[in-house]
């Protein structure tokens, strides 16, 4: 509901705005610079009909908006830059409650403190997205954790995680404290190693691997990785021994006093949640 409406009207607005500006003599490059797209995209937009919406009345509203915006932009001229965006969204729900969001996009980069706080917020968002029904049978005995790096990390102090461990109790994923930097030396060490092989990796989590007779079921993992197209690396006692290109999974088969683990890697904490769900679903259906 929200996705279809938002995406389609934005596509139509861009499309109609491009046509309106073209009619006022703007070049495709000038239009692309103003709209925030490429000249080739503008060329394709100009050569095809506008994306339809589910209600023709909404199409008229968007088209009028594009006309008004084009008039204003044309008066300002092609050399005017957009400094920031303010987005206001108001949704009236079926129970007559109204949800309203007023956000400003500044186009500015965060300073270091802000960027580190953003890493922690993303961890909190990701942790709230886990499907506990899927996850409950794959939480390790020592608990689960999820960690994310600030840029390319060189020490645990640049990797945020949860103090203690996550556990599932009464159908809820419990976290003892909020995520902080320097909370998990173990996951941080693995993430730092992984980033040396692939700088696009920014987050890591651990779950219990499939087991057979007390041993990691490598056959199951190899089958799953082939089915999902996930590259697998191997670790021994927390040290990656056989890295592979674009690793998505690292298996540590464990040792005396060292619990076996399946580590999931991704660019962001949100990627980990999606990959975790996909991997667990594959293990449950294999």
N, C-alpha and C positions, 0 to 999 in steps of 0.2 A: 504493500500500500504506500508506505512512505517512499520506498526506493523508486517505484515506477513513476509516481507523480513527480518527484524531484528531478530525477534524471531526464525524463522526457521533456519537461517544460524547459529545463536548462538547455537541452539540445535544440529545442525549437527557438528559444530566445537567441542563442548564438547564430543559428541559421538565418533567422529573419533579420537580425541586426546586421549580419554580413551583407545581405541583399539590400537593406536600406542604405548602408554606407556606400556600397558600390553604386547605387543609383545617384548618390550625391557626389560621385567622382573620385572616391577613394580607391587607391590601388589595392590589390590583394595583399601585398606586403604591409601596407599601412593598416588594413583591417586586422590582419593577423597580429600585429604588434599591439593593437588596442585591445583586442578580444583575449589575447593570451594563448594563441595557437600558432599553427604554421601556415605558410602560404599555400602549401599543397592541400591542407585541410580546408582552407577557405575556397580553393578552387573546386574541390569536390562538393562543398556545400552549395556553391552557386550553380552547380550543374544538375542538381536534383531537387525534387519537391521537399517541402518542409516536413519534418517528422510530425505525424498526427498524434493528437491527444485523445483520451477516452471520451471527452466531452467537447463538442465544438464551441460551446460558450467559452471554455478555457482557452481555446485556440485564439479567439478574438482578443481576450485579455492579454495574452502573451504578445500577440502581434501588435496591439496598441502600445504595449510597453516598449517593444523593439523600436517602433516608430518614434516615440517620445525620446527614448535614449539616443537614437541616431540623430535627431534634431539637436539635442544638447551637445553631443560629441562633435557634431559638425561645426557648431558655433564656436566651441573651444579650440578646434583645429587638430590636425594630425600630430602635432608635436607635443601635445599635452599628455603627461604621464599619469597613470592611476597610482596614487600614493598608498591608499588603504581601502579595504572593502568592509562595509558594515552589512551584516546579514541578519535580517529579522524574519523569523519563521513563527507563525501562529497556527496551531492545530486545534480545531474544535472537535471533541470526541463525542461518541454516541450518548454518553451520559451528561452531555452539555457542559462538561468541564473543558477549560481552554488551557492548552500548553503553549507558552510563548518563550522564544529564545531570541536574544539579541546579542550577536557576537560581532566583534571587530577583528578583521585580519589586517595586521599592520604591514606585512611584507618585510619585517625586520627579523634578524637572527637573534636568538636568545644568547644571553651571556652564559658563562660557565655554570654559575649557580642555578640559573633557570633551566639550563639543559639537563643538569643532574637531577633536578626535581622532576623534570618531565620523564626521565627514565623511571623514577620511582612511581609516578602516576600510571605509567604504562604497565608496570608490574601489577599494580593494584587492579587496574581494569582487566588485565589478563586473568588474574587469579579469580576474579568474580565471574568469568566466562566459562570456567570448567564445568562440564557436565558430570556431576558427582556420581550419577548412576553408572556412567561408563568407567569412571576413574577408580571407584572404590576397591575393586579387586586387583588393582595394579599399583597401589601405594606401597612402597617398600617398608619392611619392618622398622627401619631406622627413620622412616618418614620421607616425605617428598619435599623438594624445594624447586624454585624457579629463580633464575638470575639473569641480569641484563647488564651489558657493559655501557659505560660512557665512552663512546668512540672506540678507538683501538686501545684496549686496556693493557697495562704493563704490570699492574699490581692489584691485589684484592680490593684495595681502597677505591679502585675505579670500577668495581663491579658491585651492583646492588642485588640484594637477595633478602630473604626473610630470616631473622634470627630464630634459632631453633628449627623446627621442621613443620610442614603441613601434615595434618592427619584428617581422616574422615571419621566423624563421630555423629551418630544419629542422622545420617544422610546429609551432613553439612561438612564442607571443607573448612577446617579450623586453622587459623594462623595466630600464633601467640602474640606477635607484635607486628607493627608495620614494617615494610621493607626499608632497609637502610644500606648504605654502602659499607663494604667490608664485613658483611655478615656471614659469608660462606667462603672460607679459604678453599674448600674442596671443589665446589662448582666453579669458583673463580679461576682456579688453576687450570681446569679443563677448558674453560672458555678462552683463556689467554692462549693456551696451546692451539686450540682450533682456529683462532684468529690468525695465527702465524701461517696456517695453510690456506685460509680463506678469510680475507678481511671483511667479507660481506656478512659473516656470522656475527650476530650481536647478542644472542640470548641462548640459554641452555636450561634444561630441566631434567629430572631423573624420575623414572618409573621402574616398577619391578618387571624384569624380562620374563618371557614364557619359560617355564622350567619343566624338565622331564627327569625323574629320578634324582632330584637334587642338583641337576646340572642345567645350565642354560641351553635351551632348545635352539641351537644354531640353525638347524634345518628350517624351523618355523620362521626365524628371523630372515634368513636368506630368501625364503619363498615370498614373505611379505614385502621385503625390500624390492625384489624383482617386480612384483605385482604393482607396487606403488611408484616405482622408479626412484627410490631413495637410495643414495650411496651410503655404504656402511663402513665405518672405521673401527679399529680394535684398540682397546686400552688394557693395560695391565696395572692393577693397583693405582688407578688414577692417572696413568701416564699413557698418552696416545702413542701406540707403537706403529700402526699401519694406517696412516691417514689416506683418504681418498679425495679426489676432486669433488667439490660441492657436497661434502658430508652432510647428511641429515640425521644419521643415527650413529652413535658410538656404543659398542658393546664392551663391557668389562665383565669377564666370566667369573670374577671373584677369586679368592684365595683364602688360606687359613686366616680367619679373623677379618676377612674383607668380603662384604656382601656383594653378590653379583648385581649389576645395574645396567639398565638401558637408558642411555642419554639421548635426548632429542635436541637437535640444534636448529636454529632458525635466525632470520634477520632481526626479528622483533619478538617481544613476548606474545603478541597476538598470533604470530606465525606458529609459535610453539603450541598454543591451545588447539589450533586447527589441525596441526600435524599429530598431536597427541590423540585427538579424537579419531582421526583417520587410521592411525596405527592400531589403536585399541579395537576399533571396529574390524580391521583386517585380522587381528589375532583371534577375535571371537567368531569369525566366520570361516577361518582357514580349515 
